Amino acid sequence: MRNTRKNVERLQRQYPVGTRIILKNMKGETQMPPGLTGEVAFVDDMGSVHVNWSNGSSLALIPEEDEFEIIREQQMEWNME
C-alpha cells in the first residue's frame, strides 16, 4: 500500500505522540517479543510509526506489516494490578 499524504495524516491522527502501544508481532525482528510496550515518538512521512520501546529499542512499526494495538486506559489499569 502506498502511503499518500492523506494516509500519513490519518496515521498521525490515529497515533499521536505519547500514544501507548502494545506489540503483537514485528515482522523479522526476533528481539521484539509480543507483549512489549512502548510510546509513540512520531509518525514519519512514509507512514512508519516510531516508538520508544520499554526494552530501549526505538524501532519503527510498519502498519501494513506489523501487528500492534493502542493500550487503552482499562488495559493499563489491568496490567498494573
Steps between C-alpha positions, in 0.01 A plus 500: 500500500638837401491758778356818357506827695136430596589155639797639695280774650246233602774299671626812678149562636456133592839475676582840653822555695477329839251230395572176691544195274519126564674282245339184369757418227782688326591330173859379493601644838558217749627739771154663506279253691121506501368693800778759487366849569610841386405859435459662159772757430373607155363382166736575210420606143506135388233402752732310735404530867816567703480365855718526809473141626525384860804285408695811391448446127367772273401284203213631290181310430377454146120497528451283188743232627516508880227412748441734795224683680444805713498436873177637639467640854325183619782279367761710681308476829459123456870453422598692815298274733 
